[in-house]
């Protein structure tokens, strides 16, 4: 009986702790591998900027005019995605360059989250899960 309980606990430990961490690590590795010059990114410490140079282990990020910071490539936490570009990609017939109309404003009592600020890919993934 004790062996069965230990096996069940190990299984739960794997499902709730190890597997999600492996998925997150795989997602972050894919993000780091896909970095290109010109990408808008957010660092792990919360700085927003544009990649100006991408090397094997480091990136150079322009935070403002004349302000560039060299960071470890793994310190990039997310790419910043323009919500309008995502809407154009998700629209039917997205192969065309037709503009997509903005969503109407939510009702005042609505809990819908609207922001004109750029969104990270993490926030978009979380919104898609809802």
N, C-alpha and C positions, 0 to 999 in steps of 0.2 A: 504493500500500500504506500509506503514511504517513497519507493522508487517511482511509482505512478504520479504521486504528488510532485516530486522533484522534476519529472519530465514535463508535466503540465506547466509548472512555474517557469521552466526554461523555455518552453514554447511561447508562453505569454511574454516573457522577457524579450525574446527574439521579435515577436510580432509588434510589440508596442515600443521598444526602444532601439533595437539594432536595425531593423529593416527601414524605418523612416530615416534614420541617420544615414544609411547607405544611399537611399534615394536622394537625400539632400546633397550629399557629397558628389554623387554622379551628376546632379543638376548643376552644381557649382563648377565642377570640372569642365562640363560642356560650355558653360558661360565663359570661363577663363580661356578656353581654347578658341572661342569664337570672337574674341576681342579684335577690333580693327581700328586703324587710325580714323578719327572722325566720329567715333561712337560717343554718345553722351552717356556718362556713367555716374554711379554713386559709389563712393568708397565705403568700407566697413565702418569708418569713423564718421560718416555722414557728409563728407564733402562731395559736391556736385561739380562736374567739369567735363571737358572734352579731351579725348585721347589724342595726343599729338605725336607720340612715338610708342611703338609696341616692340619689345625685345623678348627674348626667351623667358627671362625671369622678372623683368621689370617693365613698368609703363611710365610714361611721362604724361601728366594730366595738366591741362591748362584750366586753372580755377578762375582766372580773370585776366584781362590784358596785362601782359608782362609778368604774370604770376604762374609759374609752372612748378609742379611737385613731382619728384620721382618716387614711385612706390613699388612695392612688390606686386607682381601681377595678381597674385592670389588675394590681395587686399581689395580688389574690386568686388563689391557686393552685388551690384545689379546694373543692367543696362537700363537707361531711361528711354521709354517708348512714347512717342507722340500718340495720344488716344485717337486723333483724327486719322493717322496712318493705319492704325489697327482696324478702325471702322471701314476704311476703304478696302483693306485686305479681306475682311470678313464678309463684305457685301457680295451678293450674288453677281456673277459676271465680273469679278474683281480684276479680270485681265484687262479691262478698259480703264481709262483714266478719268472716269466720270466722278464728279464731286459727290460726296455723300452729305445729305442734309443732317444738321445737328439734331439731337433728340430735343423734344420740347422740354421746357423747364419743369421740374417736379412741382407737385402741389405743395403749398406751404406746410401742410401737416405730414408730408411724406418723409420717411427716414432715408430716402435715397441720398447717397453721398455724391455730391457734384463738386468738382474743383477744376479750375483752369490750370492748376499746376501740373507739371509733367508727372506721369505715373511710372513707377518701377515695374519691371517685369514680374516681380513677386506680387505686387498689389493686383496686377491684371490676372495672374494665375489664381489668386485668392478669390477675386470677383467671379471668375469663371466657375469655381467650385461651388458657388452659392446657388 
